[in-house]
Amino acid sequence: LSAIGWISLVTSTAILVTGNVKLASQLMGRSEGNLIGIIGSYFVHGDWQHLTINIIAYTYGVMILYSCAKYLHKRGVYLSYILNWKKWNLLELSLAALIGIIDLMFNKLYKYTNIPAVGMSDLVSAILFGGIMLSHALRFSINTIESNLKKALYIVILFNSLLLVVSNTYSALIAGVNILAHMYGISFSALVFFIPL
C-alpha cells in the first residue's frame, strides 16, 4: 500500500471501531460546500465490507501498476511516477483531488441529497483502469521470442483488472453508490496513465 492506502486503512478502521461513521462522514465526506470532502472522503468508509473490498481492490491495482512499471522499466520505459514512492504518492493524491473536485463540480447528486459520499472506490476504479492501461503497454513490450508465460501473465492481469473494475462498478450501482464518481476516476485515470506512455 502507498500512503493513501495506509492512511485510509488506519483512519477508516479507527472510525469503524469507535462507531463514529456518521460523524466522520459529516465532517470528511464529499458533499456540496464541504471542501474537506474533496480528499477527506477517501479516509472514511461506511462499514467493514466497504473498507475491505476497497482495500483489497486498491492493493491489487497498485500491485499491478507497480509490477507492470517494473517490467517496462527493464524494457527501457521508465515510469518514475509509479516506481518512485514520493512521485507515486503525489500522483495518487493529485488524482484523488482531481476526481473529488470534478465529482463535486459536475455531479448533480450533491444538490439533491444531504448524504455525504465516502470511500475510495472512485480512486480504486482509477487505479485499476491504470493497471489495465499499463498491462496493455506490457503486452506490446513482450516480443515473440519471450515465453508464453509472460503473455499468459498479461492476459491474467488484464482479465482480473477488467473484472475488478466491472464488479466494483456493478456492486456500486446495485448499492446505490455515486457511480458518476467512478466514471470520473476511470476517465482521468486514462489521461494520467496514458499520456506518459
Solvent accessible surface area in square Angstrom, and as a share of the most:
residue,aa,sasa,rsa
1,L,60,0.30
2,S,3,0.02
3,A,29,0.22
4,I,9,0.05
5,G,0,0.00
6,W,136,0.48
7,I,85,0.43
8,S,0,0.00
9,L,51,0.25
10,V,93,0.54
11,T,42,0.24
12,S,0,0.00
13,T,45,0.26
14,A,53,0.41
15,I,22,0.11
16,L,22,0.11
17,V,106,0.61
18,T,87,0.51
19,G,59,0.57
20,N,65,0.33
21,V,35,0.20
22,K,165,0.70
23,L,105,0.52
24,A,8,0.06
25,S,13,0.08
26,Q,101,0.45
27,L,108,0.54
28,M,53,0.24
29,G,0,0.00
30,R,5,0.02
31,S,25,0.16
32,E,105,0.47
33,G,79,0.76
34,N,25,0.13
35,L,139,0.69
36,I,117,0.59
37,G,0,0.00
38,I,27,0.13
39,I,48,0.24
40,G,6,0.06
41,S,1,0.01
42,Y,1,0.00
43,F,23,0.09
44,V,0,0.00
45,H,0,0.00
46,G,34,0.33
47,D,74,0.38
48,W,127,0.45
49,Q,124,0.55
50,H,53,0.24
51,L,5,0.02
52,T,66,0.39
53,I,85,0.43
54,N,4,0.02
55,I,20,0.10
56,I,111,0.56
57,A,4,0.03
58,Y,0,0.00
59,T,55,0.32
60,Y,44,0.17
61,G,0,0.00
62,V,23,0.13
63,M,102,0.46
64,I,8,0.04
65,L,1,0.00
66,Y,99,0.37
67,S,53,0.34
68,C,1,0.01
69,A,0,0.00
70,K,91,0.39
71,Y,42,0.16
72,L,4,0.02
73,H,81,0.36
74,K,155,0.66
75,R,93,0.34
76,G,68,0.65
77,V,59,0.34
78,Y,125,0.48
79,L,4,0.02
80,S,27,0.17
81,Y,33,0.12
82,I,8,0.04
83,L,35,0.18
84,N,59,0.30
85,W,162,0.57
86,K,162,0.69
87,K,97,0.41
88,W,12,0.04
89,N,20,0.10
90,L,117,0.58
91,L,34,0.17
92,E,1,0.01
93,L,80,0.40
94,S,59,0.38
95,L,4,0.02
96,A,1,0.00
97,A,26,0.20
98,L,66,0.33
99,I,0,0.00
100,G,0,0.00
101,I,72,0.36
102,I,26,0.13
103,D,0,0.00
104,L,39,0.19
105,M,117,0.52
106,F,116,0.48
107,N,7,0.03
108,K,114,0.48
109,L,79,0.39
110,Y,11,0.04
111,K,117,0.50
112,Y,178,0.68
113,T,44,0.25
114,N,131,0.67
115,I,129,0.65
116,P,15,0.10
117,A,25,0.19
118,V,38,0.22
119,G,5,0.05
120,M,0,0.00
121,S,15,0.10
122,D,7,0.04
123,L,0,0.00
124,V,0,0.00
125,S,0,0.00
126,A,0,0.00
127,I,1,0.00
128,L,1,0.01
129,F,51,0.21
130,G,0,0.00
131,G,0,0.00
132,I,17,0.09
133,M,33,0.15
134,L,0,0.00
135,S,0,0.00
136,H,82,0.37
137,A,22,0.17
138,L,7,0.03
139,R,111,0.41
140,F,140,0.58
141,S,27,0.18
142,I,17,0.08
143,N,71,0.37
144,T,122,0.71
145,I,162,0.82
146,E,39,0.17
147,S,58,0.38
148,N,119,0.61
149,L,140,0.70
150,K,76,0.32
151,K,72,0.30
152,A,47,0.37
153,L,93,0.46
154,Y,13,0.05
155,I,108,0.55
156,V,79,0.46
157,I,10,0.05
158,L,40,0.20
159,F,127,0.53
160,N,47,0.24
161,S,0,0.00
162,L,81,0.41
163,L,94,0.47
164,L,47,0.23
165,V,14,0.08
166,V,94,0.54
167,S,47,0.30
168,N,16,0.08
169,T,25,0.15
170,Y,133,0.50
171,S,60,0.38
172,A,8,0.06
173,L,111,0.55
174,I,116,0.59
175,A,77,0.60
176,G,67,0.64
177,V,67,0.39
178,N,17,0.09
179,I,42,0.21
180,L,79,0.39
181,A,6,0.04
182,H,2,0.01
183,M,75,0.33
184,Y,38,0.14
185,G,0,0.00
186,I,29,0.15
187,S,61,0.40
188,F,40,0.17
189,S,0,0.00
190,A,30,0.23
191,L,99,0.49
192,V,34,0.20
193,F,0,0.00
194,F,126,0.53
195,I,128,0.65
196,P,64,0.40
197,L,82,0.41
